[in-house]
Amino acid sequence: MATSVLALALERRAWSLAALCLLLGVADAATRLPPETLENLMELLERNPGARRGR
């Protein structure tokens, strides 16, 4: 069974690689959203910046 790059990065505690994998996944998902959905998401994140890091 093949193991994903993200799974290997997490197992090896390679946090920069894990973050890159997650970023690529989010970017790919964002390209599939309707434009208004992405705009709404960005507005929500800009209004509540502390929500991104649990502050």
C-alpha positions in Angstrom: 0.0 0.0 0.0 1.4 3.4 -1.0 1.9 6.0 1.8 1.2 9.6 1.0 3.9 12.3 1.2 1.9 14.0 3.9 1.7 10.8 6.0 5.4 10.3 5.7 6.1 13.9 6.6 4.0 13.7 9.7 5.5 10.4 10.7 9.0 11.9 10.4 8.0 15.2 12.0 9.0 17.0 8.9 6.8 19.9 9.6 7.8 22.2 6.7 7.1 19.4 4.2 3.8 18.6 5.9 2.8 22.3 5.8 3.7 22.4 2.1 1.5 19.3 1.4 -1.4 20.9 3.2 -0.9 24.2 1.4 -0.9 22.5 -2.0 -4.1 20.6 -1.0 -5.8 23.8 0.0 -4.7 25.6 -3.1 -6.0 22.8 -5.3 -9.3 22.7 -3.5 -9.6 26.5 -3.8 -9.2 26.3 -7.5 -12.3 24.1 -7.7 -14.5 26.5 -5.7 -16.9 28.9 -7.4 -15.3 32.4 -7.4 -17.9 33.9 -4.9 -17.2 31.1 -2.4 -13.5 31.8 -2.4 -14.1 35.5 -2.0 -16.5 34.9 0.9 -13.9 32.7 2.6 -11.2 35.3 2.2 -13.4 38.0 3.6 -14.2 35.8 6.6 -10.5 35.1 7.3 -9.7 38.8 7.0 -12.4 39.8 9.5 -11.3 37.2 12.1 -7.5 36.7 11.8 -7.2 35.1 15.2 -9.4 32.2 14.1 -6.7 30.9 11.8 -4.2 30.1 14.6 -6.6 29.5 17.5 -5.7 32.8 19.3 
